[in-house]
Amino acid sequence: MRKAVCIFFIILFGAVCVVPAAENLILPFEDKGACPFECCTYREWTVNADTVFYYNPRKEEREAFALKKGETVKGLTGVVITLKPGRAMVKKAVTLGLDDQIDVKAGDILDTLHYEGEGVFKFWFRGKIYSDEIPFPGEENDSIKTESAPETIWWVQVQNAKQQTGWSKETDHFDHMDSCE
């Protein structure tokens, strides 16, 4: 509706109209390229269990190929899909954000999207996405108490020895995803 009204005023008066950004988190939220744990890396992995790969993440109707335990693949990229955000409550005012910063106050709610590693979570607050150290679900620090974990699915895209690419959400079927091992 706002967009239609804005277009009407632009046509009628030649005016510029600004439509505010969405304040509500739209689910599922997709974080393309995410690698959601400490030392996570896309490189050569070993398949540790028979695995089926699909043409598209989230669509398991078209099988691209299957690999047997012991074969290797090149991990290309991934996408972490948040189905339901976690919830963290701010207990006292604090500045958050490793890159962009935001001041939050007691009573504010942070929607956690997914774990990024080293205690850092990606989170949604007032229409923007931030990253910072947030306690794990059921834990708290001086400023924040995390009440629930986000529900996520991590899909990874790989390339096999025949140069075929495919997606899997069975991320526990791979070894050597951790560059710190």
Phi, psi and omega per residue, in radians:
M1 nan -0.810 3.137
R2 -1.036 -0.690 -3.124
K3 -1.119 -0.739 3.136
A4 -1.119 -0.734 3.119
V5 -1.132 -0.730 3.124
C6 -1.052 -0.817 3.134
I7 -1.080 -0.719 3.100
F8 -1.002 -0.827 -3.137
F9 -1.176 -0.606 3.106
I10 -1.128 -0.791 3.139
I11 -1.171 -0.809 -3.063
L12 -1.226 -0.801 -3.014
F13 -1.992 -0.083 -3.067
G14 1.180 0.340 -3.084
A15 -1.444 2.734 3.039
V16 -1.644 2.387 -3.107
C17 -2.226 2.341 -3.141
V18 -1.908 2.199 3.081
V19 -1.738 2.155 -3.095
P20 -1.100 2.639 3.101
A21 -1.156 2.688 3.136
A22 -1.105 2.298 3.109
E23 -1.575 -0.360 -3.071
N24 -1.615 2.434 3.090
L25 -1.244 2.215 3.132
I26 -1.683 2.160 -3.114
L27 -1.925 2.629 -0.061
P28 -1.238 2.527 3.091
F29 -1.630 2.290 -3.124
E30 -2.007 2.171 3.084
D31 -1.903 1.620 -3.080
K32 -1.264 2.368 3.134
G33 1.535 -0.074 -3.106
A34 -1.144 2.551 3.066
C35 -2.351 1.673 -2.772
P36 -1.558 0.819 2.962
F37 -2.833 2.902 3.138
E38 -0.952 2.347 3.058
C39 1.105 0.257 3.106
C40 -1.089 2.365 -3.117
T41 -2.593 2.547 3.037
Y42 -1.665 2.036 -3.094
R43 -2.871 -2.787 3.090
E44 -1.272 2.228 3.114
W45 -2.098 2.753 3.039
T46 -1.858 2.329 3.099
V47 -1.353 2.141 -3.096
N48 -1.831 0.095 3.064
A49 -2.790 2.568 3.102
D50 -0.912 2.314 -3.000
T51 -2.436 2.371 3.047
V52 -1.709 2.424 3.125
F53 -2.039 2.562 -3.068
Y54 -2.061 2.804 -3.138
Y55 -1.194 -0.581 -3.065
N56 -2.342 2.476 3.012
P57 -1.156 2.556 -3.140
R58 1.274 -0.093 3.120
K59 -2.142 1.798 -3.052
E60 -1.734 0.405 -3.123
E61 -1.567 -0.361 -3.102
R62 -2.084 1.848 -3.135
E63 -1.313 2.272 3.117
A64 -1.530 -0.824 3.115
F65 -2.991 2.997 3.084
A66 -2.302 2.614 3.107
L67 -2.242 2.666 3.141
K68 -1.686 2.757 3.051
K69 -0.924 2.363 3.105
G70 1.738 -0.354 3.107
E71 -1.275 2.822 3.121
T72 -1.998 2.676 3.086
V73 -2.411 2.835 2.997
K74 -1.793 2.039 3.053
G75 -1.248 2.094 -3.050
L76 -1.663 -0.880 -3.096
T77 -2.876 -3.042 3.110
G78 -2.775 3.037 3.044
V79 -2.530 2.218 3.034
V80 -1.696 2.125 -3.124
I81 -1.848 2.077 3.096
T82 -1.604 2.027 3.119
L83 -1.504 -0.639 3.128
K84 -2.560 2.199 -3.130
P85 -1.251 2.708 2.970
G86 -1.416 3.108 -3.077
R87 -2.342 2.227 3.060
A88 -2.243 2.317 -3.120
M89 -1.837 2.334 3.088
V90 -1.385 2.194 -3.131
K91 -1.611 -0.556 3.080
K92 -2.619 2.698 -3.064
A93 -0.961 2.401 -3.133
V94 -2.773 2.700 3.024
T95 -1.678 2.235 -3.131
L96 -2.110 2.827 3.054
G97 2.017 2.050 3.125
L98 -1.329 -0.591 3.105
D99 -1.847 -1.420 3.016
D100 -1.361 2.458 -3.126
Q101 -1.943 2.631 -3.141
I102 -2.468 2.432 3.049
D103 -1.606 2.217 3.101
V104 -2.053 2.714 -3.102
K105 -2.162 2.892 3.132
A106 -0.937 2.321 3.133
G107 1.689 -0.294 3.087
D108 -1.152 2.589 3.120
I109 -1.953 2.301 3.053
L110 -1.843 2.269 3.064
D111 -1.615 1.853 -3.138
T112 -1.374 2.350 -3.053
L113 -1.723 -0.844 3.052
H114 -2.973 2.798 3.116
Y115 -1.315 2.456 3.117
E116 -1.966 -0.307 -3.128
G117 2.077 2.718 3.103
E118 0.919 0.703 3.104
G119 1.387 0.039 -3.074
V120 -1.690 2.315 3.046
F121 -2.035 2.554 2.937
K122 -1.484 2.361 -3.125
F123 -2.471 2.787 -3.124
W124 -1.914 2.307 3.072
F125 -2.620 2.129 3.083
R126 0.864 0.855 3.008
G127 1.468 0.070 3.138
K128 -2.296 2.788 3.134
I129 -1.886 2.360 -3.135
Y130 -2.320 2.927 3.000
S131 -2.324 2.406 3.067
D132 -2.968 2.997 3.084
E133 -1.255 2.146 3.119
I134 -2.250 2.394 3.126
P135 -1.033 2.648 3.072
F136 -1.179 2.739 3.140
P137 -0.902 2.332 -3.126
G138 1.502 -0.058 3.131
E139 -1.965 2.948 3.090
E140 -2.645 2.788 2.988
N141 -2.153 -2.854 -3.103
D142 -1.090 -0.510 -3.002
S143 -1.958 -0.425 -2.989
I144 -2.372 2.441 3.028
K145 -2.106 2.139 3.139
T146 -1.615 2.124 -3.068
E147 -1.614 -0.581 -3.110
S148 -2.639 2.734 3.137
A149 -1.589 2.644 3.035
P150 -1.271 2.648 3.025
E151 -1.698 2.041 -3.051
T152 -2.318 2.803 2.985
I153 -2.286 2.311 3.100
W154 -1.911 2.019 3.053
W155 -1.759 2.393 3.074
V156 -2.068 2.488 3.067
Q157 -1.812 2.309 -3.118
V158 -2.241 2.888 3.027
Q159 -2.190 2.295 -3.123
N160 -1.607 -3.105 -3.107
A161 -1.106 -0.402 3.111
K162 -1.559 0.171 3.135
Q163 1.211 0.288 3.054
Q164 -1.437 2.547 3.062
T165 -1.985 2.577 3.125
G166 -2.779 2.937 -3.073
W167 -2.064 2.526 3.049
S168 -2.472 2.523 3.012
K169 -1.815 0.098 3.110
E170 -1.581 1.168 -3.017
T171 -1.213 -0.241 3.056
D172 -1.412 0.011 3.119
H173 -1.575 0.243 -3.094
F174 -2.298 2.470 2.991
D175 -1.873 2.744 3.074
H176 1.328 0.457 3.029
M177 -1.410 -0.232 -3.049
D178 -1.828 1.977 -3.130
S179 -1.277 -0.157 3.126
C180 -1.589 -0.016 -3.116
E181 -1.358 nan nan
